[in-house]
Amino acid sequence: MPQPALRLPRRRTVGLALAACGAALVPWLACLATGLPATYPAVRWPLAWAGLDALEAAGLLTTGLLTARHDPRHRPAAAATAALLVADAWFDTVTAVPGADFASALAMAVALELPLATVCAALAARAPGDTRPSGPAGDAVRRPARRTQEAPPPHGGGTGASGTSERPQQPIRRPAR
């Protein structure tokens, strides 16, 4: 059984609580920026990065398959995947040592992670009824409109004493075969 949508007062309370949490993080950011050591040994460093990349792979697979099936559940999958890809690009570049490691991280971010994140974000943000194809020219490319033909007038003519229609009738359209 589907869950009912949040009622307005409850949604407002949740929204304000989330905004308050975001505001409370601002002073915490200053503490982190000034209080953390410049380096820190990570015991499970390979596991952390492999786990992040596994989540990205799962997100891209899920988003791709749901999008291909025109399943509306692709939107939350695409939003989560976009966030993971941006986080990966960020952490790859800021944790890389100067030189070839940084150049490699920057190349991956610019050539793969951020463009994929942009595609995922665009998929997540599309309106539910938007049928435009995705792609670099998404706004410029339109699917051809279906041709229609007018249906024959109904029997009885629908005209008054003057021989004209007493109220305008909308033509009935049906798809051309």
C-alpha positions as CSV (number, residue, x, y, z in Angstrom):
1,M,0.0,0.0,0.0
2,P,1.5,3.4,-1.0
3,Q,2.4,5.8,1.8
4,P,0.4,9.0,1.9
5,A,2.2,12.2,1.0
6,L,3.5,14.3,3.8
7,R,0.8,16.8,4.9
8,L,1.8,20.5,4.5
9,P,2.4,21.3,8.2
10,R,4.5,18.2,8.6
11,R,6.4,18.8,5.4
12,R,7.1,22.4,6.5
13,T,8.4,21.2,9.9
14,V,10.7,18.6,8.2
15,G,11.9,21.3,5.7
16,L,12.7,23.8,8.5
17,A,14.4,21.1,10.5
18,L,16.6,20.2,7.6
19,A,17.5,23.8,6.9
20,A,18.4,24.3,10.6
21,C,20.7,21.3,10.4
22,G,22.4,22.8,7.3
23,A,22.8,26.1,9.1
24,A,24.3,24.3,12.1
25,L,26.9,22.7,9.9
26,V,28.4,26.1,9.0
27,P,30.3,26.6,12.3
28,W,31.3,23.0,12.2
29,L,33.0,23.5,8.8
30,A,35.2,26.2,10.4
31,C,36.2,23.7,13.1
32,L,37.0,21.1,10.5
33,A,39.0,23.5,8.3
34,T,41.1,24.7,11.2
35,G,41.3,21.7,13.5
36,L,42.0,18.7,11.4
37,P,45.6,17.5,10.8
38,A,47.0,18.1,7.3
39,T,47.6,14.3,6.9
40,Y,46.0,11.3,8.4
41,P,46.7,7.6,7.9
42,A,43.7,5.8,6.6
43,V,43.7,2.1,7.6
44,R,41.2,1.0,5.0
45,W,42.0,3.4,2.2
46,P,41.7,0.9,-0.7
47,L,38.4,-0.3,0.7
48,A,37.0,3.2,1.0
49,W,37.8,4.0,-2.7
50,A,36.7,0.6,-4.0
51,G,33.4,1.0,-2.1
52,L,32.8,4.4,-3.5
53,D,33.5,3.2,-7.0
54,A,31.2,0.2,-6.5
55,L,28.4,2.5,-5.4
56,E,29.0,4.6,-8.5
57,A,28.9,1.5,-10.7
58,A,25.7,0.3,-9.1
59,G,24.2,3.8,-9.5
60,L,25.2,4.1,-13.2
61,L,23.8,0.6,-13.9
62,T,20.6,1.3,-12.0
63,T,20.1,4.7,-13.6
64,G,20.9,3.4,-17.1
65,L,18.6,0.4,-16.9
66,L,15.7,2.3,-15.4
67,T,16.1,5.1,-17.9
68,A,16.1,2.7,-20.8
69,R,12.9,1.2,-19.5
70,H,11.3,4.6,-19.1
71,D,10.8,3.8,-15.4
72,P,10.2,7.0,-13.4
73,R,12.3,5.6,-10.5
74,H,15.4,6.5,-12.6
75,R,15.2,10.1,-11.1
76,P,16.2,9.3,-7.5
77,A,18.8,6.8,-8.8
78,A,20.2,9.5,-11.1
79,A,20.3,12.1,-8.4
80,A,22.2,9.8,-6.0
81,T,24.6,8.8,-8.7
82,A,25.3,12.4,-9.6
83,A,26.1,13.2,-6.0
84,L,28.4,10.2,-5.8
85,L,30.3,11.2,-9.0
86,V,30.7,14.8,-7.8
87,A,32.0,13.6,-4.4
88,D,34.4,11.2,-6.2
89,A,35.8,14.0,-8.4
90,W,36.2,16.2,-5.4
91,F,37.9,13.7,-3.2
92,D,40.1,12.4,-6.0
93,T,41.5,15.9,-6.8
94,V,41.9,17.2,-3.2
95,T,43.6,14.0,-1.9
96,A,45.9,13.6,-4.9
97,V,49.6,14.4,-4.4
98,P,51.0,17.0,-6.7
99,G,52.3,15.8,-10.1
100,A,51.1,12.8,-12.1
101,D,48.7,11.7,-9.4
102,F,46.9,15.1,-9.4
103,A,47.0,15.3,-13.2
104,S,45.4,11.9,-13.5
105,A,42.7,12.8,-10.9
106,L,41.9,16.0,-12.7
107,A,41.7,14.3,-16.0
108,M,39.3,11.7,-14.6
109,A,37.2,14.4,-13.0
110,V,37.0,16.6,-16.2
111,A,36.7,13.8,-18.7
112,L,34.5,11.3,-16.9
113,E,33.1,11.9,-13.5
114,L,31.8,15.5,-13.9
115,P,30.2,14.9,-17.4
116,L,28.5,11.8,-16.1
117,A,27.3,13.6,-13.0
118,T,25.9,16.3,-15.3
119,V,24.0,13.8,-17.4
120,C,22.6,12.1,-14.2
121,A,21.6,15.5,-12.7
122,A,19.8,16.4,-15.9
123,L,17.9,13.1,-15.9
124,A,17.0,13.6,-12.2
125,A,15.7,17.1,-12.9
126,R,13.6,16.4,-16.0
127,A,9.9,16.9,-15.5
128,P,8.0,13.6,-15.4
129,G,6.1,14.3,-18.6
130,D,9.2,15.4,-20.6
131,T,9.6,13.2,-23.6
132,R,12.5,15.0,-25.2
133,P,15.4,12.8,-25.9
134,S,18.4,13.1,-23.7
135,G,21.8,14.1,-25.0
136,P,24.0,17.0,-25.8
137,A,21.3,18.6,-28.0
138,G,18.4,17.6,-25.7
139,D,16.7,21.0,-25.9
140,A,17.2,21.4,-29.6
141,V,16.1,17.9,-30.6
142,R,12.4,17.2,-30.7
143,R,10.6,14.0,-31.6
144,P,8.4,14.4,-34.7
145,A,4.8,15.2,-33.9
146,R,2.1,12.6,-34.7
147,R,0.1,13.5,-37.7
148,T,-3.6,13.6,-37.1
149,Q,-6.7,13.6,-39.3
150,E,-10.1,15.0,-38.5
151,A,-12.9,12.6,-37.8
152,P,-16.0,12.9,-40.0
153,P,-18.8,15.1,-38.5
154,P,-21.3,13.3,-36.3
155,H,-24.7,12.3,-37.8
156,G,-27.4,15.0,-37.3
157,G,-25.1,17.8,-38.3
158,G,-25.4,19.7,-35.1
159,T,-26.8,22.8,-36.8
160,G,-29.6,25.2,-35.8
161,A,-32.3,26.8,-37.9
162,S,-29.8,29.1,-39.5
163,G,-27.8,26.2,-40.8
164,T,-24.8,27.0,-38.6
165,S,-23.6,25.3,-35.5
166,E,-25.2,26.8,-32.4
167,R,-22.0,26.3,-30.4
168,P,-18.5,25.7,-31.8
169,Q,-17.5,22.1,-31.8
170,Q,-14.0,21.0,-31.4
171,P,-12.8,18.6,-34.1
172,I,-12.2,15.1,-32.9
173,R,-8.7,14.1,-33.8
174,R,-7.3,10.6,-34.0
175,P,-3.8,9.4,-34.9
176,A,-3.1,8.8,-38.6
177,R,-2.3,5.3,-39.5
